[in-house]
Amino acid sequence: MHDETTYSQLDQDLDEFGDKWELQNSIIWCLGCRTSQAVDQAAEQFVHGHDCPFQSEHAQHPWHELAAMLQSLPRMT
């Protein structure tokens, strides 16, 4: 059994993440500027393209953002 509130928030967070980012194998792509970053560069700041609509203080480490969201993934029973 899982907590419906937590799952609903995770579902919403992943939907919002998917509106800005695309994963292809071990590469993450910004949907606003099509700039990419490999998973082994996750510790580095993500550098968006000029005038990217998704460039913000909160869009600097997408791999870590995704990892933080997945920490609330419901456990297998």
C-alpha positions in Angstrom: 0.0 0.0 0.0 1.2 3.5 -0.7 0.3 7.0 0.5 -2.0 8.5 -2.2 -1.0 12.1 -1.4 2.7 11.3 -1.8 2.1 9.4 -5.1 -0.1 12.2 -6.4 2.6 14.8 -5.7 5.3 12.5 -7.3 3.0 12.1 -10.4 2.5 15.8 -10.6 6.3 16.5 -10.1 7.2 14.0 -12.8 4.7 15.5 -15.2 6.1 19.0 -14.7 9.7 17.6 -15.1 8.7 15.9 -18.3 7.3 19.2 -19.6 10.8 20.6 -19.5 13.2 17.7 -19.8 13.6 14.6 -22.1 15.6 11.6 -21.3 17.3 9.6 -24.0 19.5 6.8 -22.6 22.0 8.5 -20.4 21.5 12.0 -21.8 19.0 14.6 -20.6 17.8 17.3 -23.0 16.1 20.6 -22.2 13.0 20.9 -24.3 13.3 24.7 -24.4 16.7 25.0 -26.0 17.6 21.4 -27.0 20.9 21.6 -24.9 21.9 18.3 -23.5 23.9 16.9 -20.6 25.2 13.4 -20.0 24.6 11.7 -16.7 28.3 11.7 -15.8 28.2 15.5 -15.9 25.4 15.6 -13.3 27.5 17.4 -10.7 28.1 20.3 -13.2 25.6 23.1 -13.7 23.4 22.6 -16.7 24.1 25.4 -19.2 20.9 26.3 -21.2 21.0 27.9 -24.6 20.6 31.6 -25.1 17.1 32.9 -24.2 15.9 29.4 -23.1 12.4 29.7 -21.6 13.3 27.1 -19.0 16.5 28.7 -17.8 16.0 29.5 -14.1 17.7 29.1 -10.8 15.8 25.8 -10.3 16.8 24.3 -13.7 20.5 24.0 -13.1 20.9 20.4 -12.0 18.2 18.3 -13.7 19.7 15.0 -12.9 19.7 15.8 -9.2 16.2 17.1 -9.4 15.0 13.8 -11.0 16.9 11.8 -8.3 15.3 13.8 -5.5 11.8 13.2 -7.0 12.5 9.4 -7.3 13.3 9.1 -3.6 9.6 9.3 -2.9 8.9 6.5 -5.4 6.6 4.0 -3.7 8.4 0.9 -2.5 7.8 -2.5 -3.9 5.9 -4.8 -1.5 
